[in-house]
Amino acid sequence: MYYEDARIAYYAGRGYPVSPLTGEQLMAADPPPGFRYYLFTHKPDDDKLQRWLATQQKQVIRRFANRKGETILVIGE
């Protein structure tokens, strides 16, 4: 599972993972890392995100707002 913001994992009781990639780097990687699920804090209508979803055959499984009002996207197959 990839967390763009490691605090999401921490608050969910999964520790504080350290990822060497930012969300932008992950979407630009060729080939992309083989995570099953991704948690992004992007806007749902972000063009880069939409292109990445289409090329990777992924979809937004769940969407919710955090306390700051940011949209959190859970992405998977």
N, C-alpha and C positions, 0 to 999 in steps of 0.2 A: 504494500500500500504506500503510495506516495502522498506526502502531506506538503503542500506548498507553504503552509504556515504550521510549524511544528507544535505550536500551542494547542492546536486542535487535538493532536494525539495526546498531549499531556493532560488536557482537561478530560479526555475520554478514558484516562487511566492506562494509557499505552506507553508511558514514558515520554522522553523528549528525544525523538529521532533526529539524527544529523544527516542531512542529505547534501551531497556535493553539488547538486544541480538546482538551479532556480527553475521556476515554472517555464520561463522563456527558453532557457537552455534545454530543458526536457522536450519542449515542443519542437525545437530545432534539431534535436539529435537524430542522426541517421546511422544505424537503425535506432529507434527509440528504446529506452530501457523497458524491460518486460514486467512492469507492474500490472497487477490485475485491476486495482482500483486507484483512482486519483482523486484527491481533494484539493480543489482550486478555489481561490478567492477572486476569480475573474468575474467580470460582468457577463451574463449569459449571452448577450448579443455581440460580444467581442469577435471581430472578423478573424483574427488569428486563431482563436479558440475554435470557431466554427469550422475553419479549414482543417485544423488538426483533427477534430472529431470525425470529419468526413474521410480524411485519408487513413486514419487509424481504425475506422469502423467502430468507434466508441459512441456512447450516448450519455446524456445527463440522466442519471438514475433518480437522484433526489436533489432538491434545492431548498435551502433554508437561509434565514438571516441570523447573523451572530448579534451579540449585544450592541455592537457599534452600528448595526444596520447594513453591514457588508453582506453580499450574497455569497454563500458557500455552495459550491457545486460538487456533488459526488458523481464521479464519472466511471463508467465501466462498460462491459460489452453487452 
